[in-house]
Amino acid sequence: MRGAKSAKWVTGAIIVALAATACGGGKDDNAGGAGAVDPNGIFTTDLGEPEKLLYTGDTMESNGAGVMKAVYSNLVGYKADGSLEMLNAESLTTTDSKKWTVKLKAGWTFHDGTPVTSKSYVDAWNWNASLKNAMGLSSWFSDIVGYDKVHPDAEGAKQTAETLAGLKVVDDTTFTIELTQPVPYFGHKLAYTPFAPLAASFYANPKAAAEKPVGNGPYKFKSWDHKKQIEVVRFDAYKGPNKAKNGGVIFKNYTTLETAYEDLKSGNLDVIRQIGPKDLPVYHDDLGDRAVDADHAAIQSIGVAFYAEQWKKPKKVDVRVIQGLSMAIDRATITKTVLQGTREPATGWVPKGILGYQENAAGDVTKYDPAKAKDLIKAGGGVPGNKIFIQFNADGGHKEWVDAVCNSITQATSVACVGDSKTDFQADLTARKEKQVKSLYRSAWSLDYPVNSNFIKDLFHTNAAGNQGDFSVKELDAKIEAADSAASLEQSVKQYQAVEKELVKYMPSIPLWYYKVNAGYSEKVSGVTYGQDGDPILDTVEVKK
């Protein structure tokens, strides 16, 4: 979204983060008894084609993220309660939230056998932050001293330094990070993909390395048959706490969730990430104990393409128009009928399960009120052309609810609304990045770290990698930056809560509903659980003989 980036944009009703603790799953029933598990067994799961090559600094969506978190391990992960868990780090310490000291666990290696050292991290972060390398997640390093020289933000500005001045290698297992100001939640950010280490071999040919990454995670990259499948195999020398209980994973590409589900039922797919709307009424009956319902810290929204001609001419769109469109959406009915009660109407921009979640942060703007919706749109000068488009990817199970949202808007306000379908998630993201969105676009975001800043700063700050709609309010940027430099994590979260309540005055997006995981698995596997990020936890899956 991440954003996608910045972090992790969600392809379907699914998704990024790193070692998130399981939140739910089906019964762990090894039907064959104690000797029925094949520790070297390979299983399959569905995954779309990654948007681009697998750079740690440029993988911003759920398809690529699913592979990256198998191949790489970061310094830290986090538990279901939001607390940090040490992975490659032995310790992460700070006394002032400004200068951080990292000590690595000894004995870790990359998949090519070379050691993971402090330099492996520092070199990787410098490369990902560099302007000349044009990584989409470079802004995640903006807290570190020297970023303004390595990656100046001003248009046309030239890079004047090759490395971040705030990174210092002390020895092979110790390095320090100096930030421009205190950031109490900085340790949580280190669970995200751009902060992973890179092997020395990466720099000889980065493009080749992104086609076949050499990581330090529980699985070793094996092959990538584009538009068909990606295969990873267990890395037996892995030193982390999440060592794989299986021999590897094949990520199979599907053009629709419905096709993947049919393969699951017929035994040609082992683990599915999400059930499409068409099959939500029947998947419990079909799968029985193998049906999964679990928590997922993610939100579905409608993004606003503020750069679109429709919202710029003859004048900048009035926020009341966006508020009115929001109040024209009958979230309760759509989630109950089209989505079979598997989603919960959103009342703000930060989902449940995130530190700082608050109920009804958006006030009345997410409440269905056709009369108020019409009044707001009229007071704001109306929708230019009296017609809007909602862009979405056809491979993610979205058409049904997009049609329902459009029908709700049209019936409530007489504003014409149609879905703008893109072939797949790649095409959808490309249209966003090339600023080809006509009006609005489907925008789903899943946690990269479980703090409310991830759903506010990483989406709505002017310079955030996840800000794909050109939303920009200087006053809001200042309040976000002040929340970042709060004296403690608790104070930062509280200040971000205040910022969230102010978003209603600007409407950077229209919150729709909070996600849930509705998934399942085949009779061939057991131990299937899903993380806080909505993805299946690969290393716990056991394959039956």
NUPA-982199 format. One record per residue (C-alpha): x, y, z. Coordinates in Angstrom, 2 decimals, decimal comma, always signed. Example, Ala and Ser with C-alpha at 12.3 -4.5 7.8 and 13.67 -1.06 7.14 Angstrom:
BEGIN
[[+12,30; -4,50; +7,80]]
[[+13,67; -1,06; +7,14]]
REM end
This chain:
BEGIN
[[+0,00; +0,00; +0,00]]
[[+2,91; -0,16; +1,22]]
[[+2,12; +3,05; +0,14]]
[[+2,25; +1,75; -3,22]]
[[+3,51; +1,49; -1,76]]
[[+4,01; +4,01; -0,31]]
[[+3,02; +0,76; +0,90]]
[[+0,72; -1,87; +0,13]]
[[-2,06; -1,38; -2,29]]
[[-4,46; -4,28; -2,07]]
[[-5,27; -6,07; -5,30]]
[[-8,55; -7,65; -4,35]]
[[-10,36; -8,16; -1,13]]
[[-7,02; -8,92; +0,42]]
[[-3,13; -8,26; +1,68]]
[[+1,61; -6,34; +3,07]]
[[+3,48; -6,22; +6,42]]
[[+6,13; -8,50; +7,59]]
[[+5,99; -11,17; +10,25]]
[[+2,49; -10,48; +11,49]]
[[+1,07; -12,89; +14,02]]
[[-1,84; -15,07; +12,96]]
[[-5,28; -13,66; +13,58]]
[[-7,45; -16,53; +12,50]]
[[-7,87; -19,63; +10,42]]
[[-9,65; -22,92; +10,06]]
[[-9,18; -25,99; +12,17]]
[[-5,67; -27,44; +12,26]]
[[-6,70; -30,98; +11,47]]
[[-3,93; -33,31; +10,40]]
[[-6,42; -35,97; +9,44]]
[[-3,76; -38,53; +8,70]]
[[-2,30; -38,48; +12,20]]
[[+1,18; -37,71; +13,51]]
[[+3,05; -39,19; +10,56]]
[[+0,89; -37,63; +7,87]]
[[+2,91; -34,46; +7,24]]
[[+5,52; -34,14; +4,51]]
[[+8,06; -31,54; +5,75]]
[[+9,30; -31,08; +2,21]]
[[+5,87; -30,80; +0,62]]
[[+5,16; -27,93; -1,77]]
[[+1,80; -26,13; -1,69]]
[[+0,13; -23,57; -3,93]]
[[-1,57; -20,25; -3,25]]
[[-3,12; -17,65; -5,52]]
[[-1,31; -14,42; -6,35]]
[[-1,53; -12,01; -9,25]]
[[+1,44; -10,94; -11,36]]
[[+3,54; -8,39; -9,42]]
[[+3,26; -4,89; -10,79]]
[[+6,99; -4,66; -11,53]]
[[+10,34; -6,28; -10,76]]
[[+10,95; -7,25; -7,14]]
[[+13,03; -4,38; -5,76]]
[[+12,76; -3,98; -1,98]]
[[+12,49; -0,23; -2,51]]
[[+9,85; -0,37; -5,22]]
[[+7,40; -3,15; -4,31]]
[[+4,28; -1,29; -3,29]]
[[+1,35; -3,63; -3,88]]
[[+0,01; -6,87; -2,54]]
[[+1,09; -9,23; -5,32]]
[[+4,75; -8,29; -5,08]]
[[+4,55; -8,01; -1,29]]
[[+3,34; -11,59; -1,00]]
[[+6,57; -12,80; -2,57]]
[[+8,86; -10,31; -0,84]]
[[+7,87; -11,23; +2,69]]
[[+8,64; -14,88; +1,89]]
[[+12,07; -14,07; +0,48]]
[[+13,16; -11,34; +2,91]]
[[+13,20; -10,92; +6,68]]
[[+13,56; -7,51; +8,27]]
[[+15,10; -6,32; +11,49]]
[[+11,75; -6,56; +13,25]]
[[+8,20; -7,75; +12,81]]
[[+5,24; -7,14; +15,08]]
[[+2,77; -9,16; +17,07]]
[[-1,01; -9,05; +16,89]]
[[-1,09; -6,54; +19,76]]
[[+1,17; -4,17; +17,80]]
[[+4,29; -4,75; +19,89]]
[[+7,60; -5,33; +18,14]]
[[+9,20; -8,73; +17,66]]
[[+12,93; -9,00; +16,98]]
[[+13,72; -10,92; +13,78]]
[[+17,17; -10,24; +12,29]]
[[+17,78; -7,68; +15,03]]
[[+19,06; -8,78; +18,42]]
[[+17,96; -5,43; +19,79]]
[[+16,65; -2,04; +18,69]]
[[+17,16; +0,71; +21,24]]
[[+16,71; +4,46; +21,61]]
[[+16,59; +6,92; +24,46]]
[[+15,13; +9,85; +22,58]]
[[+13,35; +8,40; +19,48]]
[[+15,88; +10,32; +17,38]]
[[+19,02; +8,20; +17,51]]
[[+18,49; +4,45; +17,24]]
[[+21,00; +1,64; +17,71]]
[[+20,58; -1,70; +15,94]]
[[+22,40; -4,86; +16,98]]
[[+22,08; -7,86; +14,67]]
[[+21,82; -11,52; +15,56]]
[[+24,93; -13,41; +14,59]]
[[+25,02; -16,20; +12,01]]
[[+22,40; -14,92; +9,57]]
[[+23,19; -15,35; +5,88]]
[[+21,68; -14,48; +2,55]]
[[+20,48; -17,25; +0,27]]
[[+23,82; -17,14; -1,59]]
[[+25,67; -17,99; +1,65]]
[[+27,15; -14,53; +2,24]]
[[+26,76; -13,03; +5,73]]
[[+24,09; -10,48; +6,63]]
[[+25,96; -7,59; +8,24]]
[[+25,32; -4,00; +9,28]]
[[+26,70; -2,93; +5,91]]
[[+24,05; -5,09; +4,20]]
[[+21,38; -2,86; +5,72]]
[[+23,12; +0,49; +5,41]]
[[+24,07; -0,04; +1,76]]
[[+20,54; -1,21; +0,92]]
[[+18,90; +1,80; +2,55]]
[[+21,28; +4,20; +0,81]]
[[+20,53; +2,59; -2,56]]
[[+16,76; +2,63; -2,03]]
[[+16,80; +6,26; -0,88]]
[[+18,92; +7,54; -3,78]]
[[+17,19; +9,84; -6,26]]
[[+19,07; +8,32; -9,20]]
[[+17,63; +4,86; -8,49]]
[[+14,04; +6,18; -8,62]]
[[+12,58; +3,74; -6,09]]
[[+8,89; +4,32; -5,37]]
[[+9,37; +3,81; -1,62]]
[[+12,30; +6,21; -1,24]]
[[+10,20; +8,57; +0,90]]
[[+10,22; +5,99; +3,67]]
[[+13,80; +7,09; +4,38]]
[[+12,91; +10,79; +4,62]]
[[+13,14; +10,72; +8,44]]
[[+16,87; +9,94; +8,27]]
[[+19,47; +12,72; +8,39]]
[[+20,81; +13,48; +4,92]]
[[+17,77; +12,39; +2,92]]
[[+17,37; +15,92; +1,56]]
[[+20,79; +15,59; -0,09]]
[[+20,38; +12,00; -1,29]]
[[+16,84; +12,56; -2,55]]
[[+15,92; +16,28; -2,80]]
[[+12,20; +16,83; -3,25]]
[[+12,31; +20,04; -5,28]]
[[+11,58; +19,53; -8,96]]
[[+14,79; +19,59; -10,99]]
[[+17,01; +19,48; -7,90]]
[[+20,18; +17,39; -8,14]]
[[+21,39; +14,77; -5,72]]
[[+24,41; +16,08; -3,81]]
[[+25,28; +13,05; -1,65]]
[[+25,47; +9,31; -2,28]]
[[+24,76; +8,16; +1,25]]
[[+22,50; +9,10; +4,14]]
[[+24,55; +10,97; +6,73]]
[[+22,38; +9,55; +9,51]]
[[+23,47; +5,94; +8,90]]
[[+26,71; +4,76; +10,52]]
[[+28,22; +1,26; +10,53]]
[[+29,80; +0,62; +13,94]]
[[+30,87; -2,98; +13,32]]
[[+29,61; -6,05; +11,47]]
[[+26,63; -6,46; +13,80]]
[[+25,97; -2,89; +14,96]]
[[+24,81; +0,26; +13,17]]
[[+23,14; +3,52; +14,19]]
[[+20,34; +5,55; +12,67]]
[[+20,00; +9,29; +13,30]]
[[+16,72; +10,95; +12,42]]
[[+16,12; +14,63; +11,68]]
[[+13,63; +14,71; +14,54]]
[[+12,23; +12,19; +17,03]]
[[+9,82; +9,67; +15,48]]
[[+8,39; +7,50; +18,27]]
[[+7,04; +4,82; +15,92]]
[[+10,16; +4,57; +13,73]]
[[+10,92; +1,07; +15,05]]
[[+7,58; -0,15; +13,71]]
[[+8,40; +1,20; +10,24]]
[[+11,45; -1,09; +10,09]]
[[+9,10; -4,05; +9,59]]
[[+8,38; -2,84; +6,07]]
[[+10,04; -4,18; +2,90]]
[[+12,22; -1,19; +1,87]]
[[+14,18; -1,62; +5,12]]
[[+15,26; -5,19; +4,25]]
[[+18,98; -5,90; +3,64]]
[[+20,48; -6,56; +0,22]]
[[+23,24; -9,01; -0,66]]
[[+26,46; -7,60; -2,14]]
[[+25,66; -9,35; -5,42]]
[[+22,64; -7,08; -5,93]]
[[+24,73; -4,04; -6,90]]
[[+26,51; -5,76; -9,79]]
[[+23,23; -6,00; -11,74]]
[[+20,21; -4,60; -9,84]]
[[+17,73; -5,37; -12,60]]
[[+18,76; -9,03; -12,76]]
[[+18,68; -9,21; -8,97]]
[[+15,12; -7,82; -8,93]]
[[+14,11; -10,52; -11,42]]
[[+15,54; -13,21; -9,14]]
[[+16,08; -11,71; -5,69]]
[[+18,61; -13,04; -3,20]]
[[+17,07; -12,51; +0,21]]
[[+17,59; -13,51; +3,83]]
[[+14,10; -14,82; +4,57]]
[[+12,53; -18,23; +5,24]]
[[+12,18; -19,00; +1,52]]
[[+14,68; -18,87; -1,32]]
[[+13,60; -17,58; -4,70]]
[[+13,53; -20,31; -7,35]]
[[+11,76; -19,15; -10,52]]
[[+9,39; -16,64; -12,09]]
[[+7,32; -17,63; -15,09]]
[[+5,73; -14,28; -15,81]]
[[+1,94; -14,09; -15,79]]
[[+1,85; -17,76; -14,71]]
[[+3,60; -18,48; -11,43]]
[[+6,44; -17,74; -9,01]]
[[+8,09; -20,50; -6,98]]
[[+10,06; -20,24; -3,74]]
[[+11,63; -23,07; -1,74]]
[[+12,49; -23,38; +1,95]]
[[+15,85; -21,89; +2,97]]
[[+17,25; -24,49; +5,33]]
[[+19,94; -22,19; +6,76]]
[[+17,37; -19,61; +7,87]]
[[+17,96; -18,45; +11,47]]
[[+14,69; -16,66; +12,15]]
[[+11,85; -17,71; +14,47]]
[[+9,50; -18,35; +11,52]]
[[+11,27; -21,28; +9,86]]
[[+9,09; -22,93; +7,21]]
[[+7,24; -26,15; +8,07]]
[[+6,94; -26,96; +4,36]]
[[+9,28; -27,34; +1,40]]
[[+8,12; -24,29; -0,54]]
[[+5,33; -22,35; -2,18]]
[[+4,10; -21,89; -5,73]]
[[+2,28; -18,57; -6,24]]
[[-0,17; -19,18; -9,09]]
[[-1,55; -16,32; -11,19]]
[[-5,30; -16,08; -11,73]]
[[-7,28; -13,57; -13,75]]
[[-10,27; -13,71; -11,39]]
[[-10,98; -14,74; -7,81]]
[[-13,76; -16,97; -9,09]]
[[-11,36; -19,03; -11,21]]
[[-9,02; -19,44; -8,24]]
[[-11,92; -20,61; -6,08]]
[[-12,97; -23,23; -8,60]]
[[-9,40; -24,56; -8,58]]
[[-9,46; -24,64; -4,77]]
[[-12,62; -26,76; -4,78]]
[[-11,19; -29,15; -7,36]]
[[-7,89; -29,57; -5,50]]
[[-5,76; -27,63; -7,99]]
[[-5,09; -24,83; -5,50]]
[[-4,25; -25,27; -1,82]]
[[-4,66; -21,85; -0,19]]
[[-6,77; -18,96; -1,40]]
[[-6,30; -15,43; -0,13]]
[[-9,86; -14,21; -0,62]]
[[-13,27; -15,41; -1,77]]
[[-14,90; -13,29; -4,49]]
[[-18,38; -11,75; -4,00]]
[[-20,04; -14,40; -6,20]]
[[-18,94; -17,25; -3,90]]
[[-19,34; -15,55; -0,51]]
[[-22,84; -17,05; -0,01]]
[[-21,61; -20,62; -0,48]]
[[-17,99; -20,97; +0,62]]
[[-18,83; -22,13; +4,15]]
[[-21,05; -24,86; +2,76]]
[[-18,45; -25,79; +0,15]]
[[-15,43; -25,90; +2,45]]
[[-16,82; -26,69; +5,89]]
[[-14,05; -26,56; +8,51]]
[[-11,64; -25,40; +5,83]]
[[-13,46; -22,08; +5,40]]
[[-11,63; -19,19; +7,07]]
[[-12,93; -15,96; +8,61]]
[[-10,27; -13,76; +10,18]]
[[-9,45; -10,18; +11,10]]
[[-7,68; -7,98; +8,58]]
[[-6,41; -4,47; +9,31]]
[[-7,28; -2,87; +5,99]]
[[-9,76; -0,43; +4,51]]
[[-11,50; -0,12; +1,16]]
[[-11,91; +3,47; -0,01]]
[[-12,60; +5,47; -3,14]]
[[-9,60; +7,61; -4,00]]
[[-10,04; +11,03; -5,58]]
[[-7,86; +11,91; -8,58]]
[[-7,50; +15,60; -7,75]]
[[-5,35; +16,06; -10,87]]
[[-8,24; +15,01; -13,16]]
[[-9,63; +17,73; -15,41]]
[[-13,06; +17,11; -13,92]]
[[-11,91; +18,23; -10,47]]
[[-9,67; +21,11; -11,64]]
[[-11,72; +23,01; -14,19]]
[[-13,29; +25,49; -14,28]]
[[-12,15; +25,61; -10,65]]
[[-10,87; +23,30; -7,93]]
[[-13,50; +20,88; -6,67]]
[[-15,38; +21,98; -3,57]]
[[-14,99; +19,50; -0,70]]
[[-18,78; +19,49; -0,27]]
[[-19,11; +17,65; -3,58]]
[[-16,92; +14,80; -2,31]]
[[-18,73; +14,80; +1,04]]
[[-22,04; +14,56; -0,81]]
[[-20,88; +11,62; -2,92]]
[[-19,80; +9,89; +0,29]]
[[-23,20; +10,39; +1,92]]
[[-24,91; +9,01; -1,19]]
[[-23,39; +5,55; -0,61]]
[[-25,52; +3,08; +1,32]]
[[-22,65; +1,19; +2,94]]
[[-24,85; -0,81; +5,29]]
[[-26,95; -2,30; +2,50]]
[[-24,03; -2,97; +0,15]]
[[-21,95; -4,74; +2,81]]
[[-24,96; -6,76; +3,92]]
[[-26,12; -7,84; +0,45]]
[[-23,43; -7,66; -2,21]]
[[-20,64; -8,51; +0,26]]
[[-22,75; -10,93; +2,31]]
[[-22,00; -9,28; +5,64]]
[[-18,25; -9,91; +5,28]]
[[-17,34; -6,21; +5,52]]
[[-18,07; -3,56; +8,12]]
[[-19,03; -0,02; +7,03]]
[[-16,15; +2,38; +7,68]]
[[-16,63; +5,37; +9,96]]
[[-13,15; +6,80; +9,45]]
[[-9,86; +6,34; +7,61]]
[[-8,04; +4,07; +10,12]]
[[-9,29; +0,45; +10,36]]
[[-9,83; -1,67; +13,42]]
[[-6,80; -3,54; +14,74]]
[[-4,58; -0,48; +14,34]]
[[-3,14; +1,49; +17,26]]
[[-5,13; +4,71; +17,30]]
[[-8,33; +3,37; +15,74]]
[[-11,29; +5,52; +16,75]]
[[-14,95; +4,96; +15,99]]
[[-16,80; +7,56; +13,92]]
[[-13,73; +9,67; +13,15]]
[[-15,45; +10,90; +9,97]]
[[-18,58; +12,10; +11,75]]
[[-21,70; +12,14; +9,57]]
[[-19,90; +12,03; +6,23]]
[[-19,99; +8,21; +6,03]]
[[-23,68; +8,02; +6,97]]
[[-26,17; +7,36; +4,19]]
[[-28,36; +10,45; +3,76]]
[[-29,65; +11,00; +0,20]]
[[-31,23; +14,38; +0,95]]
[[-28,10; +15,75; +2,60]]
[[-25,99; +14,26; -0,20]]
[[-27,93; +16,17; -2,86]]
[[-27,78; +19,39; -0,85]]
[[-24,01; +19,15; -0,34]]
[[-23,31; +18,46; -4,01]]
[[-25,52; +21,37; -5,05]]
[[-23,93; +23,72; -2,48]]
[[-20,49; +22,71; -3,77]]
[[-21,35; +23,66; -7,34]]
[[-22,31; +20,20; -8,54]]
[[-20,34; +17,43; -10,22]]
[[-18,82; +18,76; -13,48]]
[[-20,59; +17,01; -16,34]]
[[-22,90; +15,38; -13,76]]
[[-21,05; +12,09; -14,31]]
[[-18,30; +10,24; -12,46]]
[[-16,21; +7,13; -13,10]]
[[-14,86; +4,70; -10,50]]
[[-11,75; +2,90; -11,77]]
[[-11,11; -0,66; -10,55]]
[[-9,16; -3,80; -11,49]]
[[-11,26; -6,57; -13,02]]
[[-9,16; -9,38; -11,50]]
[[-9,95; -8,54; -7,88]]
[[-13,64; -9,26; -7,41]]
[[-14,70; -5,61; -7,41]]
[[-17,25; -5,19; -10,21]]
[[-20,25; -6,17; -8,09]]
[[-19,68; -3,65; -5,33]]
[[-18,53; -0,87; -7,69]]
[[-21,79; -1,29; -9,60]]
[[-23,71; -1,18; -6,31]]
[[-21,90; +1,97; -5,17]]
[[-22,61; +3,63; -8,51]]
[[-26,28; +2,68; -8,34]]
[[-26,53; +4,09; -4,83]]
[[-24,94; +7,39; -5,86]]
[[-27,12; +7,77; -8,94]]
[[-30,35; +6,93; -7,14]]
[[-29,56; +9,33; -4,30]]
[[-28,25; +12,28; -6,30]]
[[-29,04; +11,75; -10,03]]
[[-25,29; +11,98; -10,70]]
[[-24,44; +9,40; -13,37]]
[[-21,84; +6,90; -12,13]]
[[-20,16; +4,06; -14,02]]
[[-17,34; +1,64; -13,31]]
[[-14,11; +2,05; -15,28]]
[[-12,72; -1,49; -15,45]]
[[-9,00; -2,16; -16,00]]
[[-7,88; -5,62; -17,05]]
[[-5,78; -6,39; -13,99]]
[[-4,07; -4,82; -10,99]]
[[-1,00; -3,90; -13,04]]
[[-3,12; -1,95; -15,51]]
[[-5,01; -0,27; -12,68]]
[[-1,83; +0,87; -10,92]]
[[-0,28; +2,03; -14,19]]
[[-3,31; +4,22; -14,91]]
[[-3,02; +5,74; -11,45]]
[[+0,70; +6,43; -11,73]]
[[+0,38; +7,89; -15,22]]
[[-2,45; +10,09; -13,94]]
[[-5,03; +8,68; -16,31]]
[[-7,82; +8,24; -13,75]]
[[-10,93; +10,05; -15,01]]
[[-12,60; +10,82; -11,68]]
[[-12,23; +8,34; -8,84]]
[[-10,49; +5,02; -8,24]]
[[-10,79; +2,00; -5,98]]
[[-8,18; +2,37; -3,26]]
[[-7,58; -0,35; -0,67]]
[[-4,82; -0,08; +1,92]]
[[-3,48; -2,69; +4,33]]
[[-1,10; -2,09; +7,17]]
[[+2,66; -1,94; +6,77]]
[[+2,95; -1,40; +10,51]]
[[+0,07; -1,32; +13,02]]
[[+0,05; +2,40; +13,91]]
[[-2,48; +4,97; +12,69]]
[[+0,24; +7,08; +11,03]]
[[+0,49; +4,37; +8,35]]
[[-3,07; +5,12; +7,22]]
[[-2,68; +8,91; +7,35]]
[[+0,86; +10,12; +6,68]]
[[+1,70; +7,36; +4,21]]
[[-1,40; +8,13; +2,15]]
[[-2,19; +11,81; +2,57]]
[[+1,04; +13,72; +3,21]]
[[+1,99; +15,69; +0,08]]
[[+5,25; +13,77; -0,40]]
[[+4,02; +10,30; +0,59]]
[[+4,66; +7,48; -1,86]]
[[+1,10; +6,26; -1,31]]
[[-0,42; +9,60; -2,29]]
[[-1,55; +8,77; -5,83]]
[[-4,33; +11,34; -6,18]]
[[-2,18; +14,50; -5,84]]
[[-3,90; +15,43; -2,58]]
[[-2,00; +18,26; -0,90]]
[[-2,87; +20,52; +2,04]]
[[+0,05; +22,36; +3,63]]
[[-1,73; +22,89; +6,94]]
[[-2,41; +19,16; +7,18]]
[[+1,21; +18,35; +6,29]]
[[+2,34; +20,53; +9,20]]
[[+0,07; +18,71; +11,64]]
[[+1,26; +15,33; +10,36]]
[[+4,87; +16,39; +10,81]]
[[+4,11; +17,61; +14,34]]
[[+2,53; +14,24; +15,18]]
[[+5,67; +12,51; +13,90]]
[[+7,86; +14,47; +16,30]]
[[+5,72; +13,94; +19,40]]
[[+7,54; +13,06; +22,60]]
[[+6,17; +9,51; +22,81]]
[[+4,37; +6,88; +20,76]]
[[+1,22; +7,49; +22,79]]
[[+1,29; +11,23; +22,10]]
[[+2,02; +10,66; +18,41]]
[[-0,96; +8,33; +18,12]]
[[-3,19; +10,87; +19,89]]
[[-2,10; +13,69; +17,57]]
[[-2,74; +11,48; +14,53]]
[[-6,21; +10,80; +15,90]]
[[-6,86; +14,53; +15,83]]
[[-5,54; +14,71; +12,26]]
[[-7,88; +11,89; +11,21]]
[[-10,88; +13,84; +12,48]]
[[-9,77; +16,81; +10,38]]
[[-9,71; +14,77; +7,17]]
[[-13,45; +15,26; +6,82]]
[[-12,75; +18,90; +5,97]]
[[-10,60; +17,86; +3,00]]
[[-11,90; +14,42; +1,90]]
[[-8,68; +12,99; +0,42]]
[[-10,68; +9,79; -0,12]]
[[-14,11; +8,33; +0,61]]
[[-13,93; +5,54; +3,24]]
[[-16,17; +2,61; +2,36]]
[[-15,64; -0,40; +4,63]]
[[-13,16; -2,32; +6,73]]
[[-11,90; -5,61; +5,35]]
[[-12,19; -9,12; +6,71]]
[[-10,39; -12,22; +5,48]]
[[-12,84; -14,66; +3,92]]
[[-10,76; -17,48; +2,53]]
[[-10,11; -21,19; +2,67]]
[[-7,78; -24,08; +1,92]]
[[-7,72; -27,54; +0,38]]
[[-7,70; -30,95; +2,02]]
[[-4,02; -31,27; +1,17]]
[[-2,83; -28,75; +3,79]]
[[-3,29; -27,87; +7,45]]
[[-1,97; -25,22; +9,83]]
[[-3,36; -22,46; +7,61]]
[[-3,66; -19,13; +9,41]]
[[-3,87; -15,52; +8,22]]
[[-1,93; -12,53; +9,47]]
[[-3,07; -9,09; +10,51]]
[[-2,21; -7,99; +6,98]]
[[-4,76; -10,41; +5,54]]
[[-2,27; -12,75; +3,86]]
[[-1,84; -16,45; +4,64]]
[[+1,16; -17,09; +6,88]]
[[+3,18; -19,29; +4,59]]
[[+5,71; -20,77; +7,01]]
[[+3,08; -22,39; +9,27]]
[[+1,39; -24,36; +6,48]]
[[+1,92; -28,12; +6,63]]
[[+1,50; -30,33; +3,57]]
[[-0,05; -33,74; +4,01]]
[[+1,51; -36,84; +2,48]]
REM end
